[in-house]
Amino acid sequence: MDPLIAQLGLMAEDAAEPTAVVGAEQLESVAARLKQAGFMLMDVVGVDYGAYVEPRPQRFGVLYNVYHPYDHRRLFLRVWVRDGEGLPSLFPVWKSANYLEREVYDLMGIVFEGHPDLRKVLTPDDLEGHPLRKDFPLEEVHTLFRDGRFIDPPTFRAGMTGQSAGLTGWRGSLRKGGKRDIEPPVMPQGGPK
């Protein structure tokens, strides 16, 4: 067992990297102890084990990647989460949790209670569902929005590859060598400030 995991009084998980299983109720206190010891929060990742071949305690796992910059120790904290269950936000401990938790909320639908600004960050506000969940449709279907708009995959792909302007406007056509006279932006008098 990793000495840091033993020092924190946590249960080690069988993994390639030092990983400790943390209950949601003790997550904030463990994070505070790690921060006091000099650890930084590097990443927060949500994983949907809904279609995983081996049984897991809950459908979702949230992994916190913490790192000590001086002695180069790394520790992963895994919290198991039921569908519809929330976790306490680590924003009060590490300010870097702000964007990281918003990303997990947006893509996985896990709510971080106490987060100061929990809203979507990568997908449109009116997109139904969470794209990294196993039950999100993967086949090429129209992406439906609440107001009735949709993204047609072939049109979107054509714009991204430059086959036509598609949904990306003139930028997509320029990716494949299309030519247009585009006026450069005019700088304000006196240059940038």
Backbone torsions as a table, in degrees:
resi	resn	phi	psi	omega
1	MET	NA	140.5	177.1
2	ASP	-62.2	134.0	-178.5
3	PRO	-61.1	-32.7	179.3
4	LEU	-66.1	-40.5	178.1
5	ILE	-63.4	-42.2	178.2
6	ALA	-65.0	-41.3	179.6
7	GLN	-61.7	-36.2	179.4
8	LEU	-79.9	-9.6	-179.7
9	GLY	71.9	32.1	-177.6
10	LEU	-105.8	164.5	177.6
11	MET	-89.8	127.7	178.8
12	ALA	-77.7	145.3	176.2
13	GLU	-107.2	145.0	178.3
14	ASP	-72.7	103.5	-177.1
15	ALA	-150.6	164.2	-179.4
16	ALA	-67.1	-32.3	178.4
17	GLU	-110.6	155.0	177.0
18	PRO	-57.2	116.1	-176.8
19	THR	-132.7	132.2	179.1
20	ALA	-117.5	141.6	175.7
21	VAL	-89.9	127.3	-177.4
22	VAL	-123.4	135.9	173.8
23	GLY	-76.6	150.3	-179.1
24	ALA	-57.6	-34.4	-177.7
25	GLU	-70.3	-23.3	-179.6
26	GLN	-106.2	1.8	-174.9
27	LEU	-59.6	-47.9	-176.0
28	GLU	-66.2	-39.1	-180.0
29	SER	-69.8	-38.5	176.3
30	VAL	-64.2	-42.9	178.9
31	ALA	-62.0	-40.9	179.5
32	ALA	-64.1	-39.9	177.7
33	ARG	-65.6	-39.6	178.5
34	LEU	-66.9	-40.1	178.3
35	LYS	-64.5	-41.7	178.7
36	GLN	-61.9	-30.4	177.9
37	ALA	-82.3	-0.7	175.8
38	GLY	101.0	7.4	-179.3
39	PHE	-79.8	149.0	176.7
40	MET	-114.6	147.6	173.9
41	LEU	-83.8	119.3	-177.7
42	MET	-98.0	-36.2	-176.1
43	ASP	-161.1	155.3	172.6
44	VAL	-130.9	127.0	-175.7
45	VAL	-130.1	132.1	173.8
46	GLY	-101.0	137.8	-179.3
47	VAL	-128.0	132.2	176.1
48	ASP	-99.2	112.0	179.6
49	TYR	-95.8	18.8	-176.4
50	GLY	-57.1	-34.0	-179.6
51	ALA	-112.1	18.4	-178.1
52	TYR	-71.1	145.2	-173.9
53	VAL	-73.9	-32.0	179.0
54	GLU	-97.2	144.0	-179.6
55	PRO	-64.9	143.2	178.3
56	ARG	-124.6	156.1	-178.2
57	PRO	-59.5	-36.6	179.0
58	GLN	-142.7	170.1	-178.4
59	ARG	-66.7	-40.0	-175.2
60	PHE	-112.2	148.3	171.3
61	GLY	-128.7	137.8	174.0
62	VAL	-115.0	124.6	-179.0
63	LEU	-106.1	128.6	175.2
64	TYR	-107.8	122.4	179.5
65	ASN	-98.6	110.0	178.6
66	VAL	-113.7	148.1	-171.0
67	TYR	-143.6	140.4	175.4
68	HIS	-102.1	118.4	-172.2
69	PRO	-72.2	-19.4	-175.7
70	TYR	-94.8	-41.3	179.2
71	ASP	-106.1	7.0	171.7
72	HIS	58.1	36.3	174.0
73	ARG	-89.1	143.0	177.5
74	ARG	-127.6	142.8	178.4
75	LEU	-142.3	138.1	173.9
76	PHE	-107.0	133.7	174.4
77	LEU	-109.0	124.3	178.6
78	ARG	-110.4	128.4	176.5
79	VAL	-117.6	125.5	177.1
80	TRP	-85.5	136.5	-174.1
81	VAL	-133.3	130.3	173.8
82	ARG	-76.8	156.6	176.7
83	ASP	-61.6	126.8	-179.0
84	GLY	90.2	-7.8	179.6
85	GLU	-89.2	145.9	179.3
86	GLY	-105.2	171.0	176.3
87	LEU	-126.1	153.6	174.5
88	PRO	-70.0	141.4	177.8
89	SER	-72.4	142.0	175.1
90	LEU	-96.4	11.6	176.7
91	PHE	-57.8	-39.3	177.4
92	PRO	-62.4	-24.1	-179.8
93	VAL	-90.6	-54.4	179.9
94	TRP	-122.6	121.0	179.3
95	LYS	-64.7	-24.2	178.9
96	SER	-65.3	-14.8	178.4
97	ALA	-68.0	-18.0	-176.8
98	ASN	-51.6	-67.4	-176.5
99	TYR	-68.0	-39.1	-176.2
100	LEU	-62.4	-43.5	178.8
101	GLU	-70.4	-34.9	176.6
102	ARG	-62.3	-38.6	179.3
103	GLU	-64.8	-44.8	178.6
104	VAL	-65.1	-39.3	177.2
105	TYR	-61.4	-45.6	-177.6
106	ASP	-64.8	-48.5	-171.9
107	LEU	-87.4	-24.1	-177.4
108	MET	-117.2	-19.8	179.9
109	GLY	83.3	15.2	178.3
110	ILE	-85.7	126.1	-176.7
111	VAL	-89.6	132.9	176.9
112	PHE	-105.9	105.1	-175.0
113	GLU	-71.2	132.5	-179.4
114	GLY	90.7	1.4	176.9
115	HIS	-70.1	136.1	-174.2
116	PRO	-73.0	-19.5	-175.1
117	ASP	-152.4	58.8	-175.3
118	LEU	-79.4	98.7	176.2
119	ARG	-145.9	166.8	-177.3
120	LYS	-62.2	149.5	-177.9
121	VAL	-128.5	-22.5	-177.2
122	LEU	-115.5	-31.6	-177.8
123	THR	-106.6	159.7	178.0
124	PRO	-60.1	148.1	-177.4
125	ASP	-58.0	-31.7	-175.9
126	ASP	-98.9	14.0	175.6
127	LEU	-73.4	129.6	178.7
128	GLU	-84.7	130.0	176.3
129	GLY	96.4	-179.7	-177.1
130	HIS	-130.3	113.8	-167.9
131	PRO	-60.8	-22.2	-178.8
132	LEU	-95.7	4.5	173.8
133	ARG	-77.3	146.3	-178.8
134	LYS	-65.0	-23.2	-179.5
135	ASP	-90.9	3.3	175.8
136	PHE	-75.9	134.5	-175.1
137	PRO	-63.3	126.5	-179.2
138	LEU	-95.6	-24.2	-179.0
139	GLU	-64.6	164.4	-176.3
140	GLU	-77.9	95.5	179.6
141	VAL	-124.7	163.5	175.2
142	HIS	-65.8	133.9	174.5
143	THR	-82.8	112.7	-175.7
144	LEU	-91.5	141.1	176.2
145	PHE	-113.3	161.0	-175.9
146	ARG	-59.0	-33.7	-175.9
147	ASP	-86.0	7.6	176.7
148	GLY	98.2	-11.4	176.8
149	ARG	-69.8	162.4	175.1
150	PHE	-152.1	158.6	173.3
151	ILE	-104.3	122.6	177.3
152	ASP	-85.7	115.8	-174.2
153	PRO	-54.6	-45.9	-179.5
154	PRO	-62.9	-37.8	178.8
155	THR	-67.9	-41.6	179.0
156	PHE	-62.9	-47.1	-179.6
157	ARG	-62.0	-39.6	179.0
158	ALA	-61.8	-39.8	178.0
159	GLY	-68.1	-37.1	-178.9
160	MET	-71.6	-32.5	-178.8
161	THR	-89.8	-9.3	178.8
162	GLY	88.0	8.1	178.7
163	GLN	-66.9	-30.2	174.9
164	SER	-155.7	175.1	179.8
165	ALA	-65.3	-29.8	176.2
166	GLY	49.6	-141.8	-179.5
167	LEU	-87.4	-6.4	-175.5
168	THR	-95.5	0.4	178.9
169	GLY	69.8	-148.3	-174.2
170	TRP	-65.6	-26.6	-176.5
171	ARG	-61.2	-40.0	179.9
172	GLY	-63.0	-38.4	-178.8
173	SER	-69.7	-27.3	-179.6
174	LEU	-78.7	-15.6	178.8
175	ARG	-64.6	-31.5	-176.9
176	LYS	-106.0	24.2	174.3
177	GLY	91.4	9.6	175.8
178	GLY	-61.8	152.1	-177.4
179	LYS	-118.6	136.8	173.7
180	ARG	-150.7	148.7	174.1
181	ASP	-84.7	109.2	-179.3
182	ILE	-113.3	126.3	179.1
183	GLU	-76.0	131.5	176.1
184	PRO	-69.3	154.5	178.7
185	PRO	-64.0	144.3	-179.4
186	VAL	-90.1	128.1	178.0
187	MET	-76.6	145.2	176.9
188	PRO	-66.6	157.7	-179.2
189	GLN	-55.4	130.8	178.3
190	GLY	92.8	-0.2	176.9
191	GLY	79.2	-177.3	-177.4
192	PRO	-69.6	151.7	-179.6
193	LYS	-104.8	NA	NA
